[in-house]
Amino acid sequence: MSDLRGILTPSGAAISPAADGYQLEIGDAKFDLREFQRHLGRARTLLGHQQTSDAIAEFRSALSLWTGPMLSGIESPALQAQVAGVNEVRLSVAEECIDLELARGQHQDLVSELAELVSEYPLRERMVAQYVRALYRSGARACAFSVYEQARCRLAEQLGLSPGRELLEIHQLMLREDADAAEPAAPAHSTLATSSVLAGSAPDRLPSEIGHFVGRTTEVDLLLADGLRPGPQRVVSLDGMGGAGKTALAVHVAHRLADHYPDGRLFLDLRGRTCDRAPLGHRAALRRLLLLSGLPEAELPVPVDALVQLWRSRTASQSMLVVLDNAADAEQIGPLLPAGDGCLTIVTSRRRLTMTTLSPTRVLSLEPLSREEGYQLFCRLLGNRHPTPLPEAVNGILEHCGDLPLAVSAAAARLRRRPSWPVRYLAKRLSDRWLRLGELQTEHGGISACFDASYRHLSTGQQRLLRLLGSAEGDHTDVDCASVLAGLPPFVAEQMLEELVDEHLLMQPEPGRYRMHPLMKTYCAQLLAPGGTAEPRSVSRCVSRQPLAA
């Protein structure tokens, strides 16, 4: 009670003895929530008097009191409903304020804020619509269409819903304005005219550029050279372990090459390694590519062969860049390649693809970042809430992250959310192997979810061998050691080890020698039961769905 009294005294609240307990006297105490409500009251009064500028200032003062979700870190079932209600009020106020600012033409000023909000609340359609509008009015037309398409797919896949009124209205407005710019004589509300113009335009469906991209200089130079070099049906394959930054590299290079592919830039997630969704089949993937290219859904045939033929004929004379992300295998990719000699296809996969039939121009396998690149990425993502640390202060963190881009990004985000933590404190927490994966969690699941998606696609024998290697001493092994450890004939052990190398779950520094990435080793060790046997614990829902043998 003494400690609590000391905390509350500066606010004006008091705790006093009452009978056999204590009484909290709030009175006119100054609390963030009360200040928030006072600012809101003043903002609404000013709006009623048509004083929009002053009302926006009050809304912004109210929102500035928030530094994150209410009572973050306090889990109390009794408070959950109240907390959810207040958080909802905050988001509604943010949307109301942003609507006022958009109406005043402040589109470009709001892009960064809306990008962060939409990243945190991707299913909040009003915010997504505001983000799309801000992008479009700021001149980022391609990004605006891309964000809309991502939201549409997310709503369909996660909730089985179509976009709501606000999202549809801004999308139709963008289509009409693009149609009017291309053919001024076309009727403003003609669906047929809009579809026709869109089908003939150059679609740009790339995700937004990666603002924090660093390093990979050699790979970028090679990919740019391939992208600028003429030649028939160029296919570039990027593979690497989960979290190595394959998608980031592909998107970065695609943006650098965009102007050289005037007939369109498309991006499609093939869902080859995910926990909760099956890989896209040929029919679904071809339909999405054709829709992304601007073809109306009503014109799409049903048979797969007809879809393949339509895709090939549509791209035969085109100069188009297509990014096929997260491929499961080469078979999934074959029918999706554009047919034009002026086209470039960038494929990313966690698995080394056997692409003899696809004649890839280049195959690049991504390794973890260099220590210098890892330091640059960490500092770039750390933001301004911490002073820029010296390289030697960050070395421990990068070592525990194994210089894996996703892990380095998660560590920087963790520190950014904890401005009171010094760098050495996070390094100390990461040094504990049982805390490490938890510290590297993100809102999207982090390293554990990334490794889960790879693990669940393995055979039961491969899963068992990985768990045993995770519990063994040291990071290195060879065929003989793995054979003894797993009780397998040497030729079977070698075959499994090589398959795990192809899946980028093991590295091969030299012939016959295998190495496990330190984070993968930590992950696999934690899959073991407490008794140390190869029977796995249920670490996540996507892993526990797999029937695993001992």
Long-range contacts (C-beta under 8 A, 24 or more apart in sequence): 32-65, 32-66, 33-86, 35-62, 35-65, 36-62, 36-65, 36-66, 36-90, 39-65, 40-93, 52-100, 52-104, 55-100, 56-97, 56-100, 56-101, 56-104, 59-93, 59-96, 59-97, 59-100, 60-97, 62-93, 63-90, 63-93, 63-94, 63-97, 66-90, 68-417, 91-121, 91-124, 91-127, 94-127, 95-126, 95-127, 95-130, 98-127, 98-130, 99-130, 102-130, 102-133, 102-134, 102-137, 105-137, 107-133, 107-134, 107-135, 107-137, 107-138, 108-134, 108-137, 108-138, 110-134, 111-135, 111-138, 111-140, 115-208, 118-147, 120-443, 122-151, 122-154, 123-154, 123-155, 123-158, 123-159, 125-151, 125-155, 125-163, 125-164, 125-166, 125-167, 126-166, 128-167, 129-166, 129-167, 129-169, 129-170, 132-167, 132-170, 132-171, 132-174, 133-170, 136-170, 136-174, 141-174, 141-178, 141-204, 142-204, 142-205, 142-206, 142-265, 143-208, 144-174, 145-174, 145-203, 145-204, 145-205, 146-204, 146-205, 146-206, 146-207, 146-208, 146-267, 147-208, 148-174, 149-205, 149-292, 150-207, 157-277, 195-296, 198-294, 199-293, 199-294, 199-295, 199-296, 200-294, 201-294, 202-262, 202-263, 202-264, 203-264, 203-265, 203-266, 203-292, 203-293, 203-294, 204-258, 204-264, 204-265, 205-264, 205-265, 205-266, 205-267, 205-292, 206-251, 206-254, 206-255, 206-258, 206-265, 206-266, 206-267, 206-323, 207-251, 207-267, 209-251, 209-252, 209-255, 210-248, 210-251, 210-252, 212-377, 212-380, 212-381, 212-409, 213-248, 213-249, 213-252, 214-369, 214-373, 214-376, 214-377, 214-380, 215-369, 215-370, 215-372, 215-373, 215-376, 215-377, 216-245, 216-249, 216-252, 216-366, 216-373, 219-249, 219-364, 219-366, 220-249, 220-252, 220-253, 220-256, 222-362, 222-364, 223-249, 223-253, 223-346, 223-362, 223-364, 224-253, 224-256, 224-257, 226-344, 226-361, 226-362, 227-253, 227-256, 227-257, 227-260, 227-321, 227-344, 228-257, 228-260, 230-341, 230-342, 231-341, 231-361, 232-341, 233-337, 233-338, 233-339, 233-340, 233-341, 233-343, 233-345, 233-359, 234-343, 234-344, 234-345, 234-361, 235-337, 235-345, 235-347, 235-355, 235-358, 235-359, 235-360, 235-361, 236-344, 236-345, 236-346, 236-347, 236-360, 236-361, 236-362, 236-363, 236-364, 237-347, 237-348, 237-349, 237-353, 237-355, 237-360, 237-362, 237-363, 237-364, 238-346, 238-347, 238-348, 238-349, 238-364, 238-366, 239-348, 239-349, 239-350, 239-351, 239-352, 239-353, 239-363, 239-364, 239-365, 239-366, 239-504, 240-350, 240-365, 240-366, 240-367, 240-504, 241-350, 241-404, 241-454, 241-504, 241-505, 241-517, 241-520, 242-273, 242-350, 242-406, 242-450, 242-451, 242-453, 242-454, 242-504, 243-404, 243-405, 243-406, 243-407, 243-447, 243-450, 244-366, 244-367, 244-368, 244-404, 244-405, 244-406, 244-504, 245-366, 245-369, 245-405, 245-406, 246-325, 246-348, 246-349, 246-350, 246-366, 247-325, 247-326, 247-348, 248-405, 249-366, 250-323, 250-325, 250-346, 250-348, 251-323, 253-346, 254-321, 254-323, 254-346, 257-321, 257-344, 258-321, 260-319, 260-321, 261-319, 261-320, 261-321, 261-342, 261-343, 261-344, 262-319, 263-318, 263-319, 263-320, 263-340, 263-342, 264-293, 264-294, 264-318, 264-320, 264-321, 265-320, 265-321, 265-322, 265-323, 266-292, 266-293, 266-320, 266-321, 266-322, 266-323, 267-292, 267-322, 267-323, 267-325, 268-292, 268-322, 268-323, 268-324, 268-325, 268-336, 269-325, 269-326, 270-324, 270-325, 270-326, 270-327, 270-328, 270-332, 270-333, 271-326, 271-328, 272-326, 272-327, 272-328, 272-329, 272-332, 272-349, 272-350, 272-351, 273-326, 273-328, 273-350, 273-351, 273-453, 273-454, 273-457, 274-326, 274-453, 275-449, 275-452, 275-453, 275-456, 275-540, 275-541, 275-542, 276-542, 279-328, 279-332, 280-332, 282-307, 282-308, 282-332, 282-335, 282-336, 283-307, 285-332, 285-335, 285-336, 286-310, 286-311, 286-335, 286-336, 289-322, 289-336, 290-314, 293-320, 304-335, 308-335, 311-335, 311-336, 311-338, 311-339, 312-338, 312-339, 313-339, 315-339, 315-340, 315-343, 316-340, 317-342, 318-342, 318-343, 319-343, 320-344, 321-345, 321-346, 322-346, 323-348, 324-348, 326-350, 327-351, 327-353, 328-457, 329-353, 329-354, 330-354, 330-355, 330-357, 330-358, 333-358, 334-358, 350-454, 350-503, 350-504, 351-502, 351-503, 351-504, 352-501, 352-502, 352-503, 352-504, 365-504, 368-402, 368-403, 368-404, 368-405, 368-517, 369-403, 369-404, 369-405, 369-408, 370-403, 371-395, 371-398, 371-403, 373-403, 374-398, 374-401, 374-403, 374-405, 374-408, 377-405, 377-408, 377-409, 377-412, 378-408, 378-411, 378-412, 379-412, 381-408, 381-409, 381-412, 381-413, 381-416, 382-412, 382-415, 382-416, 383-416, 385-416, 385-419, 386-415, 386-416, 386-419, 386-423, 389-423, 393-423, 393-424, 393-427, 394-423, 396-424, 396-427, 396-430, 396-431, 397-423, 397-426, 397-427, 397-430, 400-427, 400-430, 400-431, 400-436, 400-518, 401-430, 401-440, 401-519, 402-517, 402-518, 402-519, 404-447, 404-517, 404-519, 406-446, 406-447, 406-450, 407-440, 407-447, 407-519, 409-442, 410-439, 410-440, 410-441, 410-442, 410-446, 410-447, 411-439, 411-440, 413-442, 414-439, 414-440, 433-522, 433-525, 434-526, 436-519, 436-522, 437-519, 437-522, 437-523, 437-526, 440-519, 447-519, 447-523, 448-523, 448-539, 448-540, 449-540, 449-542, 451-519, 451-520, 451-523, 452-539, 452-540, 452-542, 452-543, 453-542, 454-503, 454-504, 454-505, 455-505, 455-523, 455-527, 455-543, 456-542, 456-543, 456-545, 456-546, 457-503, 458-500, 458-503, 458-505, 460-546, 460-547, 460-548, 460-549, 461-496, 461-549, 462-496, 462-499, 462-500, 462-503, 463-536, 463-546, 463-548, 464-534, 464-548, 464-549, 464-550, 465-493, 465-496, 465-497, 465-500, 466-500, 466-505, 466-524, 466-527, 467-524, 467-525, 467-527, 467-528, 467-534, 467-536, 468-534, 469-506, 469-516, 469-521, 469-524, 470-516, 470-520, 470-521, 470-522, 470-523, 470-524, 470-525, 470-526, 470-527, 470-528, 471-524, 471-525, 471-528, 471-532, 475-515, 475-516, 475-518, 475-521, 476-513, 476-514, 476-515, 477-513, 477-514, 477-515, 477-516, 478-512, 478-513, 478-514, 479-512, 482-514
